[in-house]
């Protein structure tokens, strides 16, 4: 996920994106726990995407 794409979204869309990423992260963690996850790098990518979205949300909140 590109930062440019995220900055173009409004806060409601970013919050929805964050919720989707958190659900995906939970699902990946459960797959890892049950040893069904073959590509463990997905967890790291998802965590970084969550951090990106949260950072942009914080920037938008500080700009108000």
C-alpha positions in Angstrom: 0.0 0.0 0.0 1.4 3.3 -1.1 1.5 6.3 1.2 0.2 8.6 -1.6 -2.9 6.4 -1.9 -3.5 6.7 1.8 -3.0 10.4 2.0 -5.7 10.9 -0.7 -8.3 9.2 1.4 -10.5 10.9 3.9 -10.6 10.0 7.6 -13.6 7.7 7.3 -12.0 5.7 4.6 -8.8 5.5 6.6 -10.6 4.3 9.7 -12.3 1.6 7.6 -8.9 0.6 6.1 -7.5 0.4 9.6 -10.3 -1.9 10.8 -9.8 -4.2 7.7 -6.0 -4.3 8.3 -6.5 -5.2 12.0 -8.9 -8.0 11.1 -6.4 -9.3 8.5 -3.6 -9.1 11.0 -5.6 -11.1 13.6 -6.4 -13.7 10.9 -2.8 -14.0 10.0 -1.8 -14.5 13.6 -4.3 -17.2 14.0 -3.1 -18.9 10.9 0.4 -18.8 12.2 -0.6 -20.2 15.5 -2.3 -23.2 13.8 0.6 -23.5 11.4 -1.5 -22.9 8.4 0.4 -19.8 7.3 3.0 -20.5 4.6 4.2 -16.9 4.0 5.0 -15.4 7.4 6.2 -12.1 5.8 2.6 -11.2 5.4 2.4 -10.5 9.1 5.2 -7.9 8.9 3.7 -6.2 5.8 0.3 -6.0 7.5 1.8 -4.5 10.7 3.6 -1.9 8.6 0.5 -1.0 6.7 -1.4 -0.6 10.1 1.4 1.8 11.2 1.2 3.8 8.0 -2.6 4.3 8.3 -2.3 5.2 12.0 0.5 7.7 11.2 -1.5 9.4 8.5 -4.6 9.5 10.8 -2.5 11.2 13.4 -1.1 13.7 10.9 -4.6 14.6 9.7 -5.8 15.0 13.3 -2.9 17.3 14.1 -3.6 19.4 11.0 -7.1 20.3 12.3 
